[in-house]
Amino acid sequence: MRKTSGCRFLQHTSRPSSRGDERGHDSIQEKFFQPRFTQVPEDVIIEEGRFCRLDFKVSGLPTPDVMWYQNGRMVHQDQFHKMIVSEKGFHSFIFEAVKSSDAGTYECVAVNRAGESSFAVKVEVIAKEHHTPPTFIFKPQSKKVFEGDTARLECQISAIPTPRIYWKRNNEMVQYNTDRISLLHDNTGRICLLIHNANKKDAGWYTVSAVNGAGVATCHARLEVATHTNKPVPAPKQLRVRPTFSKYLALNGRGLDVKQAFSPEGEFQRLAEQSGLYESDEL
């Protein structure tokens, strides 16, 4: 706190008459009161991005001028910092949207001809968590399973802060955390809707929604549940076994020399015998 100088008096002496009138000099005393703060704000802890207002009241004669200093440097008005003066000495220092750079110790100084006065207030700014809306790293895929199988609808979501997850089937909220249907997730954003012993009632369009303070992301996938069918086993084809012997062997077995019959030499020999021809060396 700066030292104050209390009350001061200023004396004014009237000039003598130009006509030389023998009159005493009139003396006028004017009072001055040093600035005095009758209301000061308390220290502030506030989240980044929020509105902040420091109200105080100061008196003094003449009306004092007010200045603000942040960590020893004078603060000037701009679009984010406003200094408002009301009636009867009420003042306000306004932060439209607190920034991390606004943190520090602030000194308010009031000055007039009688002196000055001051007070200090600390402003602590809590950094605001950076928010990002949910986005799908990979989306759930439509699937087909058979009755009695386990169905898995999986996806991965990125968001800050961690979003709330909702699953719907045909626009009706899925009741999970049961013995048959459960929701699994990990710290990497992977999410799995697990349906054990799937049946026809589980089939339909599934919608997954991720919600946080920054936004919403939604995706759809279809689950088809098929019935096992007992297909008839086709009868094995009858294989026709071809005989390992040729037609010639079969004819030979009946006393016919098929090879001899189709041999050119055999045919010539038969004709020679019928005509009485014989082989001779005389040529």
C-alpha positions in Angstrom: 0.0 0.0 0.0 1.3 3.4 -0.9 1.7 6.0 1.8 -1.0 8.7 2.0 -0.5 12.4 2.7 -3.8 13.2 4.6 -5.7 16.4 4.1 -4.2 19.5 2.6 -5.3 23.1 2.5 -4.7 25.7 -0.3 -4.9 29.4 0.6 -6.0 32.0 -2.0 -5.3 35.7 -1.4 -7.4 38.3 -3.2 -5.6 41.1 -5.1 -5.8 44.7 -3.7 -8.1 47.1 -5.4 -6.7 49.1 -8.3 -8.2 52.3 -6.9 -6.1 51.9 -3.8 -9.0 51.2 -1.5 -7.7 50.4 1.9 -9.3 47.1 2.3 -7.9 44.0 4.0 -6.9 41.1 1.9 -9.6 38.3 1.8 -8.1 34.9 2.4 -9.9 31.8 1.0 -8.9 28.3 2.0 -9.7 25.2 -0.2 -9.7 21.7 1.3 -8.2 18.7 -0.5 -8.7 15.1 0.7 -6.3 12.4 -0.4 -7.8 9.3 -2.1 -9.1 6.6 0.2 -10.4 3.2 -0.8 -13.6 2.3 1.1 -14.2 -0.9 -0.8 -11.6 -3.2 -2.4 -12.0 -6.6 -4.2 -10.6 -9.9 -2.9 -8.1 -12.1 -4.7 -9.6 -14.0 -7.6 -9.2 -17.5 -9.0 -10.9 -17.9 -12.3 -11.0 -20.3 -15.3 -9.6 -19.1 -18.6 -12.2 -17.7 -21.0 -14.6 -16.6 -18.3 -15.9 -13.0 -17.5 -14.2 -11.3 -14.5 -15.1 -8.1 -12.7 -13.1 -6.3 -10.0 -15.3 -3.7 -8.1 -14.0 -1.0 -5.7 -14.9 2.4 -4.3 -12.6 5.3 -3.8 -13.2 8.8 -2.3 -11.1 11.9 -2.4 -11.2 15.6 -3.2 -10.8 16.5 -6.0 -12.0 13.3 -7.6 -8.9 11.1 -8.0 -7.6 9.6 -11.2 -7.4 5.8 -11.1 -4.7 3.7 -12.8 -4.0 -0.1 -12.9 -0.7 -1.9 -13.0 -0.2 -5.6 -13.7 3.1 -6.9 -12.3 4.4 -3.3 -12.3 3.3 -2.5 -15.9 0.5 -0.1 -16.6 -2.7 -1.6 -18.0 -4.4 0.1 -20.9 -8.0 -0.3 -21.9 -8.7 -2.5 -25.0 -11.4 -4.8 -26.3 -10.7 -7.3 -23.5 -10.0 -4.9 -20.6 -12.5 -2.2 -19.6 -12.4 0.4 -16.8 -15.8 1.8 -15.8 -16.5 4.7 -13.5 -19.9 5.0 -11.9 -21.5 7.5 -9.5 -20.4 8.1 -6.0 -16.9 6.8 -6.5 -17.7 3.2 -7.7 -15.3 1.8 -10.2 -15.0 -1.5 -12.0 -12.1 -3.2 -13.8 -13.6 -5.7 -16.3 -12.0 -8.7 -18.1 -14.3 -9.6 -21.0 -12.7 -13.1 -21.4 -9.8 -14.0 -19.0 -6.7 -15.2 -20.7 -3.7 -17.0 -19.2 -1.6 -13.8 -19.8 -4.0 -11.9 -17.4 -2.7 -13.8 -14.4 -0.6 -11.8 -11.9 -0.7 -9.2 -9.2 -2.7 -6.0 -10.0 -2.2 -2.7 -8.2 -4.8 0.0 -8.3 -3.5 3.5 -7.7 -5.8 6.5 -7.1 -4.1 10.0 -7.3 -5.2 13.6 -6.7 -3.6 16.8 -5.6 -3.7 15.8 -2.0 -1.8 12.5 -2.5 -2.4 9.0 -3.6 -3.5 5.6 -2.3 -3.4 2.0 -3.6 -4.4 -1.6 -3.1 -3.3 -4.8 -4.6 -5.2 -7.9 -5.7 -4.1 -11.2 -7.2 -5.7 -12.8 -10.2 -5.0 -16.5 -10.7 -6.1 -18.0 -14.0 -6.8 -21.8 -14.3 -5.9 -23.0 -17.8 -9.0 -24.2 -19.7 -8.9 -27.8 -20.9 -8.6 -28.0 -24.7 -11.8 -29.5 -26.0 -12.1 -31.4 -29.3 -15.4 -32.8 -30.7 -15.7 -36.6 -31.2 -14.5 -38.0 -34.5 -14.4 -41.7 -35.7 -10.9 -43.1 -36.3 -12.7 -46.2 -37.7 -16.4 -46.8 -37.9 -18.4 -49.9 -37.1 -19.0 -52.2 -40.0 -22.2 -54.0 -41.0 -22.0 -57.7 -40.2 -23.8 -61.0 -40.6 -23.7 -63.7 -37.9 -25.7 -66.9 -37.3 -28.0 -67.5 -34.5 -26.1 -68.5 -31.4 -22.9 -66.8 -32.5 -21.3 -63.8 -30.8 -21.7 -60.5 -32.7 -19.1 -57.7 -32.3 -19.7 -54.1 -33.4 -16.4 -52.2 -33.0 -15.2 -48.7 -33.6 -12.6 -46.2 -32.3 -13.3 -42.6 -31.4 -11.0 -39.6 -30.7 -12.3 -36.8 -28.4 -11.3 -34.5 -25.5 -12.7 -34.9 -22.9 -13.7 -38.6 -23.1 -17.2 -38.7 -24.6 -20.3 -40.5 -23.4 -21.2 -43.4 -25.6 -24.8 -44.4 -26.6 -25.9 -47.4 -28.7 -29.4 -47.7 -30.3 -31.0 -50.5 -32.2 -33.7 -49.4 -34.6 -33.8 -46.1 -32.7 -34.3 -47.8 -29.3 -31.7 -47.5 -26.6 -29.6 -50.7 -26.2 -29.7 -52.1 -22.7 -26.2 -53.4 -22.2 -24.2 -54.4 -19.1 -26.3 -57.6 -19.0 -25.3 -61.2 -19.1 -25.8 -61.3 -22.9 -25.0 -57.8 -24.1 -22.0 -55.7 -22.8 -20.1 -52.6 -23.8 -16.3 -52.7 -23.7 -13.8 -49.8 -24.1 -10.2 -48.9 -23.4 -8.2 -45.7 -23.0 -7.3 -45.5 -26.7 -11.0 -44.8 -27.7 -11.7 -48.4 -28.9 -15.3 -49.4 -28.2 -17.0 -52.8 -28.7 -20.7 -53.7 -28.4 -20.6 -57.4 -27.6 -23.7 -59.5 -28.1 -23.5 -63.2 -27.0 -25.8 -65.9 -28.3 -27.2 -63.7 -31.0 -30.8 -64.2 -32.0 -33.3 -62.8 -34.6 -34.3 -60.0 -32.2 -30.8 -58.6 -32.2 -30.9 -58.0 -36.0 -31.4 -54.4 -37.2 -29.7 -51.0 -37.7 -27.4 -50.0 -34.9 -26.4 -46.4 -34.2 -23.5 -45.4 -32.0 -23.3 -41.8 -30.7 -20.3 -40.1 -29.0 -21.1 -36.9 -27.0 -18.9 -34.4 -25.2 -19.0 -30.6 -24.5 -17.4 -29.9 -27.9 -19.8 -31.8 -30.1 -21.5 -35.0 -31.2 -20.5 -37.8 -33.7 -22.8 -40.5 -35.0 -22.4 -43.6 -37.2 -24.6 -46.5 -38.3 -24.1 -50.2 -39.0 -26.4 -53.1 -39.8 -26.4 -56.5 -38.0 -28.0 -59.5 -39.8 -28.7 -62.7 -37.9 -29.2 -65.7 -40.1 -30.6 -69.2 -39.3 -28.5 -72.3 -39.7 -30.1 -74.6 -42.4 -29.5 -78.4 -42.7 -28.6 -78.9 -46.4 -29.1 -82.5 -47.7 -25.8 -84.2 -48.4 -25.6 -85.0 -52.2 -25.4 -88.8 -53.0 -21.9 -89.8 -54.4 -21.8 -90.1 -58.1 -21.6 -93.7 -59.5 -18.3 -94.1 -61.2 -18.3 -96.2 -64.3 -15.3 -98.5 -64.2 -13.8 -99.2 -67.7 -12.4 -102.7 -68.2 -8.7 -103.0 -68.1 -8.6 -105.3 -71.2 -9.3 -104.2 -74.8 -11.9 -105.5 -77.2 -9.1 -107.3 -79.0 -8.4 -109.5 -75.9 -12.1 -110.3 -75.6 -12.3 -111.5 -79.2 -9.0 -113.5 -78.9 -10.6 -115.2 -75.9 -13.2 -116.6 -78.2 -10.6 -118.2 -80.5 -10.4 -115.3 -83.0 -6.9 -114.1 -83.9 -7.9 -110.4 -84.4 -4.3 -109.2 -84.7 -3.6 -111.8 -87.5 -6.8 -110.9 -89.3 -5.9 -107.2 -89.5 -2.2 -107.9 -90.3 -1.3 -107.3 -94.0 1.1 -110.3 -94.0 -1.6 -112.6 -92.7 -4.0 -111.5 -95.4 -1.5 -112.2 -98.2 -0.7 -115.6 -96.8 -4.3 -116.6 -96.9 -4.8 -115.5 -100.5 -1.7 -117.3 -101.7 -2.9 -120.5 -100.2 -6.2 -120.2 -101.9 -4.7 -119.6 -105.4 -1.9 -122.2 -105.2 0.8 -119.6 -105.3 4.1 -120.5 -103.7 7.3 -118.6 -102.9 10.2 -119.0 -105.4 13.8 -117.7 -105.6 13.8 -117.6 -109.3 13.4 -114.0 -110.6 
